[in-house]
Amino acid sequence: MSKKKEEQERQEKFQQEISRIMLPRGIQTFGVIEQRLGGSRMRVRCLDGKTRICRIPGRLTRRLWVRENDIVIVEPWEYSGDEKGDIVYKYTPTQAGFLRRKGHLKQLEEFDEF
């Protein structure tokens, strides 16, 4: 790799760490991926107490790679929103740790006990 490319990658990582953390707005909620079902669909346990079948929208399919136990933002559908939704954002492990320290994911820790 050339030095310019390495420097550019380092700057991008640094910018990602500094950037503000996105929080759910409106009807959006936090969720944890329980199971991948295939076809860009997965079962997500949301913090509002519901388990939804969520998909990754087409505009994000190549950019958003998720695994089980990742923390994500889920946007429920207008129609059948209690059962289905879209995954809008995925948190990195560093961001998830920050959210836990700030108390945004307290309900999540209560769900993990069961």
KATAZI-V175209 format. One record per residue. N is the residue number from 1. RES is the residue in three letters. SS is DSSP state (H for helix, E for strand, - for the rest). PSI is psi in whole degrees, 0 to 359 (none if undefined). Layout:
n=N res=RES ss=SS psi=PSI
n=N res=RES ss=SS psi=PSI
This chain:
n=1 res=MET ss=- psi=146
n=2 res=SER ss=- psi=161
n=3 res=LYS ss=H psi=325
n=4 res=LYS ss=H psi=317
n=5 res=LYS ss=H psi=318
n=6 res=GLU ss=H psi=317
n=7 res=GLU ss=H psi=320
n=8 res=GLN ss=H psi=318
n=9 res=GLU ss=H psi=320
n=10 res=ARG ss=H psi=318
n=11 res=GLN ss=H psi=321
n=12 res=GLU ss=H psi=318
n=13 res=LYS ss=H psi=316
n=14 res=PHE ss=H psi=318
n=15 res=GLN ss=H psi=322
n=16 res=GLN ss=H psi=322
n=17 res=GLU ss=H psi=326
n=18 res=ILE ss=H psi=330
n=19 res=SER ss=- psi=152
n=20 res=ARG ss=- psi=151
n=21 res=ILE ss=- psi=131
n=22 res=MET ss=- psi=134
n=23 res=LEU ss=- psi=156
n=24 res=PRO ss=- psi=141
n=25 res=ARG ss=- psi=146
n=26 res=GLY ss=- psi=239
n=27 res=ILE ss=- psi=357
n=28 res=GLN ss=- psi=155
n=29 res=THR ss=E psi=160
n=30 res=PHE ss=E psi=154
n=31 res=GLY ss=E psi=161
n=32 res=VAL ss=E psi=131
n=33 res=ILE ss=E psi=120
n=34 res=GLU ss=E psi=316
n=35 res=GLN ss=E psi=138
n=36 res=ARG ss=E psi=133
n=37 res=LEU ss=E psi=349
n=38 res=GLY ss=E psi=156
n=39 res=GLY ss=- psi=38
n=40 res=SER ss=- psi=27
n=41 res=ARG ss=E psi=150
n=42 res=MET ss=E psi=158
n=43 res=ARG ss=E psi=125
n=44 res=VAL ss=E psi=130
n=45 res=ARG ss=E psi=115
n=46 res=CYS ss=E psi=159
n=47 res=LEU ss=- psi=350
n=48 res=ASP ss=- psi=9
n=49 res=GLY ss=- psi=4
n=50 res=LYS ss=- psi=150
n=51 res=THR ss=E psi=124
n=52 res=ARG ss=E psi=151
n=53 res=ILE ss=E psi=114
n=54 res=CYS ss=E psi=155
n=55 res=ARG ss=E psi=162
n=56 res=ILE ss=E psi=121
n=57 res=PRO ss=- psi=155
n=58 res=GLY ss=H psi=326
n=59 res=ARG ss=H psi=344
n=60 res=LEU ss=H psi=359
n=61 res=THR ss=- psi=320
n=62 res=ARG ss=- psi=338
n=63 res=ARG ss=- psi=334
n=64 res=LEU ss=- psi=107
n=65 res=TRP ss=- psi=122
n=66 res=VAL ss=- psi=156
n=67 res=ARG ss=- psi=173
n=68 res=GLU ss=- psi=148
n=69 res=ASN ss=- psi=10
n=70 res=ASP ss=- psi=147
n=71 res=ILE ss=E psi=129
n=72 res=VAL ss=E psi=168
n=73 res=ILE ss=E psi=128
n=74 res=VAL ss=E psi=135
n=75 res=GLU ss=E psi=108
n=76 res=PRO ss=E psi=148
n=77 res=TRP ss=- psi=155
n=78 res=GLU ss=- psi=318
n=79 res=TYR ss=- psi=128
n=80 res=SER ss=- psi=45
n=81 res=GLY ss=- psi=341
n=82 res=ASP ss=- psi=343
n=83 res=GLU ss=- psi=336
n=84 res=LYS ss=E psi=158
n=85 res=GLY ss=E psi=178
n=86 res=ASP ss=E psi=143
n=87 res=ILE ss=E psi=121
n=88 res=VAL ss=E psi=326
n=89 res=TYR ss=E psi=145
n=90 res=LYS ss=E psi=135
n=91 res=TYR ss=- psi=143
n=92 res=THR ss=- psi=163
n=93 res=PRO ss=H psi=325
n=94 res=THR ss=H psi=316
n=95 res=GLN ss=H psi=322
n=96 res=ALA ss=H psi=319
n=97 res=GLY ss=H psi=320
n=98 res=PHE ss=H psi=316
n=99 res=LEU ss=H psi=321
n=100 res=ARG ss=H psi=316
n=101 res=ARG ss=H psi=324
n=102 res=LYS ss=H psi=352
n=103 res=GLY ss=- psi=10
n=104 res=HIS ss=- psi=338
n=105 res=LEU ss=- psi=29
n=106 res=LYS ss=H psi=320
n=107 res=GLN ss=H psi=326
n=108 res=LEU ss=H psi=319
n=109 res=GLU ss=H psi=328
n=110 res=GLU ss=H psi=321
n=111 res=PHE ss=H psi=325
n=112 res=ASP ss=H psi=336
n=113 res=GLU ss=- psi=331
n=114 res=PHE ss=- psi=none
